[in-house]
Amino acid sequence: MEDELRPVTALFVDIVGSTALGERLLPEEVKALVGECVTHVSGAVEEFGGTIQAYQGDGICAYFAVPAAHADDAERAARAALRIVEIVGSYCEDIRAPWGIERFNVRVGINSGPAAVGSVGMAAPQAVALGDTTNVAARLEAAAKPGTVLVGDGTAQLLERRFVLEEREPLAVKGRARPAGVAAPPRSARRPLGRPDADCRARRRACTPARRGRRARPRPRPDRPHEWGGRARQVSAGRGAEP
């Protein structure tokens, strides 16, 4: 993969409560429970066209738009996040009584924006997307409450015509001069996703299809015309929205 700067959507997922399992269960039991959950999470990401970049213990890092981009990558990531919360919620109910586990869930963070995309590694090179966009997505995941999704302002701008967004207070990120914008979980989209495109180079601009066939570009902030910044929001279902 050639190095390039382009829009991506990063999604981070962490399983909440897995550490406590190690104190009361055998290692093989922890592996079975957490491994099954991670498998469900990975399946939801791949179902919507995302790519798992890394398995991080009891969590994952995934990209939408790497290696292949789509015009609706932010929407794909949001819908994958909602599916993850739904699937893991059902999984938690399944294991609650047999295993006596009360606190087991996931939290998800999503952010969209420009990132440096390329390959790293020698023996088995991997595609990565590095930069502020990915860093903020990871911090949003850490700040999310169990069973919820937080999206950054870059993602919120791309979702606002398809999802109802619940705005949250800006998030102070360690090592970052400006706070990150935040919004809460997308609940539903107003249209089905299109089929993945085999060749998407001509459409690598991050955008969400707007009503009546038009496309809405992400809007930069008036005070910083070259920056995707701002406040994060939480997303919820709008009236009449399809599940």
N, C-alpha and C positions, 0 to 999 in steps of 0.2 A: 504494500500500500504506500502510495506517495504521500509525503508530508503536505498538509494543506490546512488552511484556516477556514472553517465553515461552521454553519449552525448545527448544533446537536441538541438532543434532549437526554439528560442523564437521570437515571432512576436508581435510588438506593433503598434497600430493604433490610431491616434488622428484625430478628426474632426476639421478642421480649419474654424473659422468664426462663430462657434456656440455661443460664448459668446456675440458677438455683436447683435445676434438675440434677446437676452433677453431685450435689451434696446428699441426695437421697436415692439415687438410682445407680445401677451399674453402668459402666462406660458403654457397653454394647446396647443397653436400653436407651441411653441418651442418644446414641448414634442413630438408633432406629427411629425414635420419635422426631428428632430434629431433622434427620436426613429425609424422612417422608415429607415433612413440612417444606423443606427447601426444594424438594422435587415438585411439589404443587406450585410453589412460587415461580420456579423456573419455567414450568409449563405455561403459566399465565403470561409471562413476559414473551415467550416465543410465539404464543398464540396470536399476539398482536404485532408480530414482526420485530420485536426487540432482540438484541444480542446480549447474552451474558458475557460480561467482560471478566469478572472475577467472582469466585466464591470466597467470602471473607468469614470463615468460621461458621457462625450461625446466620449469616446474611449474604447478600449479593450486591454487586454493582452491575448495572445493565445500561446499554446505550440504545437509543433510537436515532437512526440516521448514520450509524456506523455498523458495518461498512456500507450499507445501502441506505440512501435517503428517500423519504417520501414526503409529499406536501403536507401530510397530516400527522407527522411524527409526534408532536406534542399531544394530540388527541389520542393517538395509539398508546402513548405512555400513561395518560390519565386513565384510560379505560382498563389498561393492564393493572394499574394500581388498585382500581376499584374491584377488579376481579380477584386480586390477591387478598384484599381485606375480606371479601366475601368467602373465598375458599378457605382461608385460614380460620375464619370465624366458625365455619362448619366443622373443620378439623378439630378445633378446640373443644367443641361440644362432644365430638366422638371420643376424645381421649379423657374428658373430664372425669367421668364416673369410673371407668376401668383402671385408670392410673391415679386417681385422686389429685389431679392437677387443676388448680384454680386459676393461676396467673400464667397464661401462655397466649401470646398474641404477636402481631407484627406492627411496625410503624414504617411509613414510606415517605421519602422525600424526592421531589422532582424539580428540576430546573432546566431551562432552555436558554441558549445563547451561543455566541461564538466560542469555539474551542480549537486547540491545535490537535489535529488528528494525524496519526501516523502509526508506525510499528515500533515496538521495543522488544528487546530480547535477542538472544543469539541462536540457541538450538531450536527453539520453538517461538518465533516472533508472534506477538499479539498486538491487535489493534487497540489503541488507547485514544482517549480524548482528554486532553489536559488543559487546565486553566481555571479561571474563576467560576465558570459555569458549573463545572464538576465539583469544585470545592463547596460551593453554596448548596448544591443538591445533597451532599453528604451531611452538612450542618443542619439542613432542614429535616432530614431523616432523624437525626439525633434529638431534635427539638419536638418532633411530633409525639402526640400522646398515643398510647397503645390502641390499635384499631383505627387509626386515622391516617390521612395523607396530607402533607403540606406541600404546596407548590410555590416556586419562586415567581417573581414578577415577570420574568421572561416567559415562563410558561403561561402565566395567567393572561397575558396579553394575547396569546395565541388561542386561548380557550374561551375567552369571554363571550364570544358569539355562539358557542356551542354548549356551555355549561353555566350554571349559576355559581358564582364565586362568593364565598364569605371572606371578607377581608379581615386580616389579623394585624396585630401590631408588628412593626418592623423588628427583625431579629438581629441582635448584636452578634457578630461573628468574630471570634478571636483571631487576631492578626489581620483583620480587614478594616479599613478606615471607615467605610460606609456600612450602615446596617442593611441587611438583606430584606427585601419585601417578602411577605408571606401570605398565603391563602389556604383555606381548608378544603377538604377532599371533594373532588368532582364526583357527583352522584350519577349523572346520566348524560348521554350525548343526544343531540336532536336529529341525528342521521346515522345510518349504518356506515361502517368503514368501507372504503373502496378496496379493491383487490391490490395486493402488492405489485409494484411495477418492476419489470425486469431491468429496464434502463431508466434511471432517474437522474442522470447527471444534469439534464436540462432544467430540473426542478429542485435544485438543492437549496433554494431559498426557503427558510423556515416560515411557513405560513399556514393559516387555517382557511379552508374554503368557506367563503361567506355565503349569505343567502342569494338565491337566484343565480348561481353559477359564478358570481364574482369572487375575488380573493382579497382577503384583508391582510396587509402587511403588518408585522409587528410595529407598534408605534414607539419611537424613541421618546424619552422624556423631554419636554420643552426646554428645560434648563441644561440638559446634557444631550444634545442632538445625536451624538455618536455612541450613546451608551444605552444598554438595556438595564435599567436599574429600577428601584422603587420598592413598593410595599408588597409583601406576600399576602395571599388571600387563601381562604378555605372555600372549597367548592361544594355545592349541594344541588339537589335535583330541582329543576324548574318545573312549574306547573305545565302539565301537558307533555313533558319530556318523555321520550321513550325509555324504558328500562334498559 
